[in-house]
């Protein structure tokens, strides 16, 4: 017997619209069927043993030449190899970042 969540997933699959269709429909929040609580996610190591981690660019100490050079090299590598990265120690207050995200949501 299917749970209510399994039925919702099947109904979504039956629509054949995919995530693009969902976005085009004007959805503003991630539907529950796509949210997995951490305790239900299986963390496994790939068969080849390689663990991947998003590139992190640390801006701490950016004022000295050595740190700046390291940061620029890390940024270049992240862009060329991954195409994305996370920046930490940038000094932007959390409230400002949350307001920026809220502004983006209001715009769309």
C-alpha positions as CSV (number, residue, x, y, z in Angstrom):
1,X,0.0,0.0,0.0
2,X,1.3,3.4,-0.9
3,X,1.7,6.2,1.6
4,X,0.3,9.7,0.9
5,X,3.8,10.9,0.0
6,X,4.3,8.0,-2.4
7,X,1.0,8.8,-4.1
8,X,2.0,12.5,-4.5
9,X,5.3,11.5,-6.0
10,X,3.5,9.1,-8.5
11,X,1.0,11.8,-9.4
12,X,3.9,14.2,-10.1
13,X,5.7,11.6,-12.2
14,X,2.5,10.9,-14.1
15,X,2.2,14.6,-15.1
16,X,5.5,14.3,-17.1
17,X,6.3,18.0,-16.6
18,X,9.5,17.5,-14.6
19,X,11.0,20.2,-12.4
20,X,11.1,22.7,-15.3
21,X,7.3,22.4,-15.7
22,X,6.9,22.8,-11.9
23,X,9.0,26.0,-12.0
24,X,7.1,27.3,-15.0
25,X,3.8,26.7,-13.1
26,X,4.8,29.4,-10.6
27,X,5.6,27.3,-7.6
28,X,7.4,29.5,-5.0
29,X,8.3,26.8,-2.4
30,X,9.9,23.4,-2.9
31,X,7.2,20.8,-2.8
32,X,7.3,18.4,0.2
33,X,7.9,15.4,-2.1
34,X,11.4,16.9,-2.9
35,X,12.4,17.5,0.8
36,X,14.2,14.7,2.5
37,X,14.8,15.0,6.3
38,X,18.5,14.4,7.1
39,X,17.7,11.2,9.0
40,X,16.2,9.6,5.9
41,X,19.1,10.4,3.6
42,X,21.6,7.6,3.2
43,X,25.2,8.9,3.2
44,X,27.3,6.4,1.3
45,X,30.8,6.5,-0.1
46,X,30.9,6.0,-3.9
47,X,32.4,2.7,-5.0
48,X,35.6,4.4,-6.1
49,X,36.0,5.8,-2.6
50,X,36.1,9.4,-3.9
51,X,34.3,11.9,-1.7
52,X,33.3,15.2,-3.4
53,X,33.0,18.5,-1.6
54,X,31.8,21.8,-3.0
55,X,34.7,24.2,-3.4
56,X,34.9,26.7,-0.5
57,X,36.6,30.1,-1.0
58,X,37.6,31.6,2.4
59,X,38.0,35.3,2.4
60,X,39.6,35.4,5.8
61,X,42.8,37.3,5.7
62,X,42.2,38.7,2.2
63,X,44.1,41.8,3.1
64,X,47.6,40.3,2.7
65,X,49.1,39.6,-0.7
66,X,49.7,35.9,0.0
67,X,46.1,35.2,1.0
68,X,44.8,37.2,-2.0
69,X,46.9,35.2,-4.4
70,X,45.7,31.9,-2.8
71,X,42.1,33.0,-2.9
72,X,42.3,34.1,-6.6
73,X,43.9,30.7,-7.5
74,X,41.2,28.8,-5.5
75,X,38.5,30.9,-7.2
76,X,39.9,30.3,-10.6
77,X,40.2,26.6,-10.0
78,X,36.6,26.4,-8.6
79,X,35.3,28.2,-11.7
80,X,37.2,26.1,-14.2
81,X,36.7,22.8,-12.5
82,X,33.3,23.0,-10.9
83,X,31.5,26.0,-12.2
84,X,30.4,27.0,-8.7
85,X,31.7,27.6,-5.2
86,X,30.8,28.7,-1.7
87,X,32.3,31.9,-0.2
88,X,32.9,32.0,3.6
89,X,34.1,34.8,5.9
90,X,32.9,37.4,3.5
91,X,31.5,39.7,6.3
92,X,28.0,40.0,4.8
93,X,25.5,39.8,7.7
94,X,23.0,36.9,7.6
95,X,20.1,39.4,7.7
96,X,21.3,41.1,4.5
97,X,21.6,37.8,2.7
98,X,18.1,36.7,3.8
99,X,16.7,40.1,2.7
100,X,18.4,39.6,-0.7
101,X,16.8,36.1,-1.1
102,X,13.4,37.5,-0.1
103,X,13.8,40.3,-2.7
104,X,14.5,37.7,-5.4
105,X,11.4,35.8,-4.4
106,X,9.3,38.9,-4.5
107,X,10.7,39.8,-7.9
108,X,9.8,36.4,-9.3
